[in-house]
Amino acid sequence: MASSSVMRQVSTAIQPQVFINFRGSELRRSFIAFLEPAMREANINVFIDELELMGTDLENLLVRIEESKVALAIFSKDYTSSVWCLDELVKIKECKDQGGLKVIPIFYKLEPSVVKYLQGSFGDNFRNLKRNHQHEPVKTQKWEEALTSITQTRGMRLPEQSDRSDKEFINSIVKEVKKLLANIPIVEKPPREVTNQRLDITHSEKPENWTWNSIYDGQSEADIEVAMLITVYWLHITGNFHTRKLTPGTKYEVVFILNLDDTAAGWEEPVTLKLKLEHRGGSQSIQERTLSLDDYIGDGNNWVDIQVGEFEAPPKSAAAKIFFSLHQYVDTDRKDGLVVKDHLKIAGEYLHRRKPPRELIILPKGKPPREVTNQSRGIFFVPARRLDITHSENPENWTWSSIYDGQSEADIEVATLITVYWLHITGNFHTRKLTPGTKYEVVFILKLDDTASGWEEPVTLKLKLEHRGGSQSIQERTLSLDDYIDDENNWVDIQVGEFEAPPKSAAAKIFFLCINTWTLIGRMVSW
């Protein structure tokens, strides 16, 4: 389990980034000088090369393309005289082919055919550049492929002899970009670190109780020091900070971010969480709660948020000191499997994470999924994004969308198959949260509509239990999904296998998969 404490407030959202690829010496002081501010006035998060910090490597611009969701490739007469314009275009094509980038080609006083077929001075410039780089045939071939590919995308053009002004054309570009952005989810700003302070972890200086290590933290993009629990009988973590750097009148929450791996033990008894505000003059306000961390021990080592408490930041003239703690003093339980981030992060701009969607269900044998609520402790779901679906990131093979599920009364995410040559879905979970001695079945919930095809050959379903000590038990079966194609689009339960949950002291890890190596076309929807 990894832990840090975080203070958060409600997040703000930022629009997806729009990258503009253009010939600087030709357009920077004319067309781009009007296009960029027009996009900013429309609240579009636009990026051009001038925004890159001075002194940074030009390769960073390729990273900015990867970070963007939309790219405008502005073709002008002098475009192909620039190596860098073409290198950017190659990266744009790569990101587009991977499904992470939408591209709008802009033909500025240039016909699309001139770009596509390398005609006139546009083509002459390209051929001169190609001759100058004849020692790099792979590079020049990629340039040519990018020009051909991007021009096949529906774009916008302003003919050289057009009656439209640049301003009118820019307004139409802004309008189209806004329409495109409307279909792209807005992202949330990550927490903004204000201060960094050490946590006080009892006995963390003793190597028989704790060891120290560094891990890479993706959110802060830095290595952070962590305390890794070897074993303790009682736990006490405390920390404090001052409210003077917080925004007065804003409501904050103090949160431990925990990660409990599936080998953690000794957490059956509840821990106590306490938050105390100590005001000037000596007055205090205290919040206290208990919860069982055993409920958060999970397969996949997922992070969870454990709220200590919340408060409203007082005026700076009456700033208070915040004390917080997490402790458990049950000295009969030896505890392990704990890693603690050794810092307090006071952060702003936070959005509560929704519970993830479900795609595979594990339930006690004999209880059909439609008869048991999602809150029942007898049913456990594996989140959709935690399943490994081969090529699910490629929009040519799969699409992701949300549907309303009446049973859970919430939107759930589904993966819909477009076309693949072979199917491979895998996942895993741990038996720690299951009831020992209870027989469970593992079930895929699928829907095949009446247009589905390619399912004549059977799929293989496999369930493997990997026990402590390395022993394994495997179940395997085949069935034809062609039998489940349905005109009424009903959901069906496909059983992978069944097993009896072992004692917690001998908890096992479950691996499951569904494979088919033939061509599959049509709609298979799973959740």
Secondary structure, DSSP 4 states (H G I P E B T S, - for coil): --EEEEEE-B--EEPPPEEEE--HHHHTTTHHHHHHHHHHHTT--EE-GGGSPTTS-TTHHHHHHHH-SEEEEEE-TTGGG-HHHHHHHHHHHHHHHTTS-EEEEEEESS-HHHHHTT-HHHHHHHHHHHHHTTT-HHHHHHHHHHHHHHHTS--EEE-TT-SS-HHHHHHHHHHHHHHHHTTSPPEEPPPEEEEEE--EETTTT-TTTEEEEEEEETTTTEEEEEEEE--BSSEEEEEEEEGGGS-TT-EEEEEEEEE--TT-BS--SPEEEEEEEE-TTS-EEEEEEEE-GGGG--TT--EEEEEEEEEEPPPGGG--EEEEEEEE--TTS-BB--EEE--EEEEE-B-PPPPPPEEEEEEETT--GGGS-TT-TT-EEEEGGGSEETTTT-TTTEEEEEEEETTTTEEEEEEEE-EES-EEEEEEEEGGGSPTT-EEEEEEEEEE-TT-BS--SPEEEEEEEE-TTS-EEEEEEEE-GGGGB-TT---EEEEEEEEEPPPGGG--EEEEEEEE-S-EES-EEE-
